[in-house]
Amino acid sequence: MMSQRSSESDTSSSSTGSSRPTPANAIGEERILDAAYELLLAIGMRRMTMADIARHAEVSRATLYRRWPNVQAVVAALMTREWTTALVSAFQPDAVDGRSRLVEGVVEVVAKTRTHPLMRKIIELDPEFLTPYLLERRGSSTVAHLALVKAGIESGQADGSIRDGDSDWLSRQIILVSLASAVSGPVLAEPKEYPELNEELRVMLTRYLTP
């Protein structure tokens, strides 16, 4: 096995066609995660192997294993990337006040999560992957969501648009409601009804947070 791995060198894709190996630390993580994303959508997580990811990303398995121990860890990193991107784009600074910024940001993230191809494929083919993050422990995405919502609550409390209360517990309740809407929403509504789900979530959060 060692000799097989050592023979799999990461090659440059430059126009010169050089076969000089690319140092492992020079290979971007995004390239590997992009390959994992494409494979997951094509065949599902259960059928995907580390060898598949390495081959699709055109890196050696040794390079892949230096960063992640297994497919589940690669997918967890991929999910963290996708939802971090969603978070960054959702919470806009030009809202009228802290409450509006927080509510609209949460609703947007939930709406994107509900229809995200990665989430839908995992729920369709590999729902057991999500079970620990829903029932047993906080994943890195949840930790990031909690921190962002808590900061949003404190900002809204500072400008008077959000009611007093422990920002830690308020943020936890918002995440609980949001997870239910994102993950279970498709069970209770057809895609054409998703705007109604979003509006009801918006009303619920607004009333919950209003002083």
N, C-alpha and C positions, 0 to 999 in steps of 0.2 A: 504493500500500500504506500509506503514512504517513497519508494522509487517511482511509483506512478505519479504521486503528487508532485515530486520534485521535477518531473519532466514536463509538467504543465506550466509553462511560463506565460506571464501576461505580456502580450505583444503590443507594440505601438500600432495604431491605425492611421499613421500619417501617410500622405500621398506617395512617399518614397518607397513604401512597402517594406521598410526596415523591420527585421525580426528581433531587434535588440529588446530584451526584456524591460518592461516598465517597472520601476521600483514600486513595491506594494503600497507604500505610504503616499505615492503620487496618484493613486487611483481614487477618484472621488466617490464618496459614499452615495451621492445622488445617482450616479450611473448604476450602481448595484441595486438601489431601491427602485429605480425606474424599471429595471429588468424584472425584479420581483413583482412589481405592480402588473406588468404586462402578462406575466405567467399566471398570476393569481386569477386575473380576469379570464384567461384562456382555459385553464384546467382546474382551478380551485386549489386551495391550500393543501388539502389532504394528499393530492397526487403530486404535488410539487416537492422536489428534493433539493438539497444543497447543490448537488451536481448540476441540476437543471438551471438553478439560478446562476451558478458560476459560468456555465456554458453560454447562457443567454446574455450575461453581462460581459462576456469575453474576458474573464479573469480566472485565475487558478482557484481551485478549491482551498488551497492553503491560504490564499489571501482572504477568501470569504470567512474561513474558520477563525482567522485572527481577529475578526470583528464581531462575529456572532456565532454562538455555539450550535444553533439549529434553525430550522425553518420558522418555528414559532417566534423566535427572537427577531428574525428578520422582519416578519410580518408586524410584530409589535412596534419595531422602529418605523416601519412604513406607515402604520396607523398614526403614530405620534407626529410624523412629518405632515401627513395630510390634514390632521385636525389642528395642528399648530398654524398651518397656513390658513385654514378657515377662520381661526380665532383672530389672526392678525388683520385679515381683510374685513371682518365683521364689525368690529367696534370702532366706529368712526368718531373723530374728535369734534366734529362740527354739529353735534346734536344740540337741541335747545337746552337740555339740562342733563344731569347725571342719570336720572331715572330713565329718560328717553333713550340715552345712549346705551344703557345696560339692557333694557328690555328689547330694543331693536336688534342689538348685537346677539343676544341669546336666541331670539326668534330666528334670526338668519342662520346661525350655526345649527340649530335644530333642523331647520328646513333643508339645509345642505346635507346634513348627516342622514336624514331620512331617505334621500334619493341618491346618495353617493354610491357610485358603482362598486367601490371596494366594500363598503358596508353591506350592500345588497347581496354581493356574491358570497361573502362570509356567512351571512344569515341563511342564504339559500343552500350552501353546500357544507359549511363547517361551523354551525352555530355554537358547538361546544367550545370553540376557541374564545368566545365572548363570556362564557359562564363565569370564570373566575373574576373578571372585571365587573360583572354585574352583581355577583353574590358574595364574593370572598375578599377581594382586596382592591385597592385603588391602583389603577395603572398610571403611567406618567401623563397620559392625556387628561385623565380626570384630575390629577394634581394641578396641572396647568390651568384647567377650566376653573377649578375652585379658586385658585389664586387670582385669576383675572376677574371673576365675578365678585370676589371679596373686595378687590380694589375698586371695582365699579360701584359697589354698595357704599363704601366709605367715601367715595367722591360725591355720590348723590346725597349722602347724609350731610356732608360738608356744605353743599349748596342748598340744602333744605328740601330737595325734591324726593328724598327717600326717608321713610320713617325711622325713628330711633330703634335700636335693637342691636344685639350681638351680630356683627357682620359675618362672623364665622358660621353661626347657625343659620342666618338668613341665606348665605351662599350655598350651604349644604341643601337646604330645602329647594332652592332654585335648580340645583343640579339634579336632584331627585325627580322633580317634575319634568325637567327637560329630557332626561334620559328616557322616561316613560313615553314622552311624545315622539322622540326620535326613533326609538327601537320598536315600540308597540303601535305607533301611529298607523302603519300600513295594515295592521290587523283589524283596525276599527274604521278605516276610511279608504276609499278608492283614490288613486292618484289625482283625479280631477277634483277631489274634495280636500286636498292638502291645504289650499289657501284658507279654508274654513278652520282647519286644525291650527294653522298659524295664527289666525285672528283670535281664536279662543285662548290660545296660549298667551298672546299679547295682552288680552283683557285680564286674564288671571294674574299675570305677573304685575301688571300696572296696579291693579287693586291691592295686591299683596304688599306692594312696596310704597304705595301712596301714604303720606303722613295722615 
